[in-house]
Amino acid sequence: MSKKVIRWGIVATGGIAEKFAAACRFESARTGNSELYAVASRSMQKAAAFAQAWGIPHSHGSYKALFSDPAIDAVYIATPHNLHAELSIQALKAGKAVLCEKPVSIVAADFYPVIETARKEGRFFMEAMWMKFNPAVNKALSWVHEGILGPLTYLRSDFFLHAPYDSTSRLFDPALGGGALLDVGIYPVTAAILFAGKKRPAHIDAFLDKDEAGVDRYNRMHFTFDSGLKADLSSAITLHGIDQLRSLVVLGETGAAVLPLFWMAQQALLLSPTGETLETFDSPFPCNGYEYEIREVERCLAQGLLESPVQTWDDSIMVMEILDQIRQK
Ligand SMILES: NC(=O)c1ccc[n+]([C@@H]2O[C@H](COP(=O)([O-])OP(=O)(O)OC[C@H]3O[C@@H](n4cnc5c(N)ncnc54)[C@H](OP(=O)(O)O)[C@@H]3O)[C@@H](O)[C@H]2O)c1
């Protein structure tokens, strides 16, 4: 029996679409399980230029046209956040499997219909939370699960980046879901939940520093879990992203784990409680790190799954609901 190749359609032509195209092309050459088949843009010209740059055989001048192409099995949605939920629903209704960039919606209420549609249509849906498939992150998690760190007491994670102010950029435009929390704060929040054993915090404190347009430039969160674990988290889009403010530290009673650049980690460190390095796990990306989420979609589709057991629908919903709670604070 010949193997089923996943024909991908990329929706939008921005920065992350380029990264995905590179990873998909890499995987396509490596295993042949995926094929970069089509790209869509709001502009036919942009779609054609992207297609040419990445050797993609088909281009569409609208997202709808891509969804109605019957040859496409799976779509990768790479627009600003505000369009993710609606486009996911359209794609699922057109019979496509969907890998959707984070966050799937601006508020949790807009997320639920996406899952209802995936369930009703019997189609695969996954939020592209690529950190969950990262080998270094999973190594650190395995140290926790094996009890090497002992009961967890404290977690700290920050994700700072410094974007030049531009009122038209999706990062600063409230209509496009701008702000640090939804763009980068989602990673420290997801990491805290992951290391806490996919548990909801029992208590959340939060502070958001907003600009005149109502977009949060900097935020700080404190979570307390029933286990006793406490987490200090922060993110920013207007503060310099030095590496010390882009890491994850998990402290337990008998050890600690450190993930430099945790959301795109290529190294995990196991430390003693007094800070000596006991183990260094290096895991350079074969391509750019996005190949791992593509492999997960391939694996799930080959098994006929509707959701990934690693990044489940409930995982995404829980984080989205917590992001809602943070903003309510
Ligand atoms: N997983 C990750 O590591 C990662 C990294 C960066 C971003 N992201 C996520 O990916 C999404 C896109 O981010 P990006 O950095 O690629 O953004 P970007 O460079 O601004 O690109 C967004 C693309 O969306 C399309 N688009 C549709 N409506 C738009 C509108 N009203 N304004 C601007 N663009 C519009 C445009 O493509 P067309 O004009 O071709 O239609 C545009 O090129 C975001 O939700 C973000 O959270 C994820």
PDBQT file of the ligand as one rigid body, heavy atoms in Angstrom, charges set to zero:
ROOT
HETATM    1  N1  LIG A 401       4.962  29.617  16.736  1.00  0.00    +0.000 N 
HETATM    2  C1  LIG A 401       5.794  30.645  16.712  1.00  0.00    +0.000 C 
HETATM    3  O1  LIG A 401       6.964  30.566  17.049  1.00  0.00    +0.000 OA
HETATM    4  C2  LIG A 401       5.277  31.945  16.222  1.00  0.00    +0.000 A 
HETATM    5  C3  LIG A 401       6.186  32.962  15.871  1.00  0.00    +0.000 A 
HETATM    6  C4  LIG A 401       5.682  34.144  15.347  1.00  0.00    +0.000 A 
HETATM    7  C5  LIG A 401       4.317  34.301  15.206  1.00  0.00    +0.000 A 
HETATM    8  N2  LIG A 401       3.465  33.310  15.581  1.00  0.00    +0.000 N 
HETATM    9  C6  LIG A 401       2.023  33.480  15.409  1.00  0.00    +0.000 C 
HETATM   10  O2  LIG A 401       1.743  33.481  14.022  1.00  0.00    +0.000 OA
HETATM   11  C7  LIG A 401       0.771  34.443  13.697  1.00  0.00    +0.000 C 
HETATM   12  C8  LIG A 401       1.313  35.352  12.594  1.00  0.00    +0.000 C 
HETATM   13  O3  LIG A 401       2.485  35.975  13.062  1.00  0.00    +0.000 OA
HETATM   14  P1  LIG A 401       3.580  36.587  12.060  1.00  0.00    +0.000 P 
HETATM   15  O4  LIG A 401       4.691  37.030  12.926  1.00  0.00    +0.000 OA
HETATM   16  O5  LIG A 401       3.831  35.673  10.943  1.00  0.00    +0.000 OA
HETATM   17  O6  LIG A 401       2.780  37.870  11.552  1.00  0.00    +0.000 OA
HETATM   18  P2  LIG A 401       3.066  38.717  10.243  1.00  0.00    +0.000 P 
HETATM   19  O7  LIG A 401       4.482  38.591   9.821  1.00  0.00    +0.000 OA
HETATM   20  O8  LIG A 401       2.502  40.070  10.503  1.00  0.00    +0.000 OA
HETATM   21  O9  LIG A 401       2.199  37.980   9.131  1.00  0.00    +0.000 OA
HETATM   22  C9  LIG A 401       0.825  37.818   9.255  1.00  0.00    +0.000 C 
HETATM   23  C10 LIG A 401       0.240  37.502   7.889  1.00  0.00    +0.000 C 
HETATM   24  O10 LIG A 401      -1.165  37.370   8.039  1.00  0.00    +0.000 OA
HETATM   25  C11 LIG A 401      -1.839  37.849   6.904  1.00  0.00    +0.000 C 
HETATM   26  N3  LIG A 401      -2.886  38.805   7.307  1.00  0.00    +0.000 N 
HETATM   27  C12 LIG A 401      -4.223  38.608   7.182  1.00  0.00    +0.000 A 
HETATM   28  N4  LIG A 401      -4.906  39.642   7.650  1.00  0.00    +0.000 NA
HETATM   29  C13 LIG A 401      -3.996  40.537   8.088  1.00  0.00    +0.000 A 
HETATM   30  C14 LIG A 401      -4.100  41.829   8.662  1.00  0.00    +0.000 A 
HETATM   31  N5  LIG A 401      -5.287  42.418   8.886  1.00  0.00    +0.000 N 
HETATM   32  N6  LIG A 401      -2.975  42.473   8.975  1.00  0.00    +0.000 NA
HETATM   33  C15 LIG A 401      -1.772  41.900   8.783  1.00  0.00    +0.000 A 
HETATM   34  N7  LIG A 401      -1.604  40.668   8.231  1.00  0.00    +0.000 NA
HETATM   35  C16 LIG A 401      -2.715  40.008   7.878  1.00  0.00    +0.000 A 
HETATM   36  C17 LIG A 401      -0.797  38.492   6.004  1.00  0.00    +0.000 C 
HETATM   37  O11 LIG A 401      -0.555  37.579   4.953  1.00  0.00    +0.000 OA
HETATM   38  P3  LIG A 401      -1.246  37.811   3.514  1.00  0.00    +0.000 P 
HETATM   39  O12 LIG A 401      -1.223  39.273   3.276  1.00  0.00    +0.000 OA
HETATM   40  O13 LIG A 401      -0.366  37.038   2.625  1.00  0.00    +0.000 OA
HETATM   41  O14 LIG A 401      -2.638  37.281   3.560  1.00  0.00    +0.000 OA
HETATM   42  C18 LIG A 401       0.440  38.603   6.852  1.00  0.00    +0.000 C 
HETATM   43  O15 LIG A 401       1.616  38.428   6.123  1.00  0.00    +0.000 OA
HETATM   44  C19 LIG A 401       0.434  35.163  14.993  1.00  0.00    +0.000 C 
HETATM   45  O16 LIG A 401      -0.800  34.723  15.466  1.00  0.00    +0.000 OA
HETATM   46  C20 LIG A 401       1.537  34.782  15.977  1.00  0.00    +0.000 C 
HETATM   47  O17 LIG A 401       1.075  34.589  17.304  1.00  0.00    +0.000 OA
HETATM   48  C21 LIG A 401       3.933  32.151  16.062  1.00  0.00    +0.000 A 
ENDROOT
TORSDOF 0
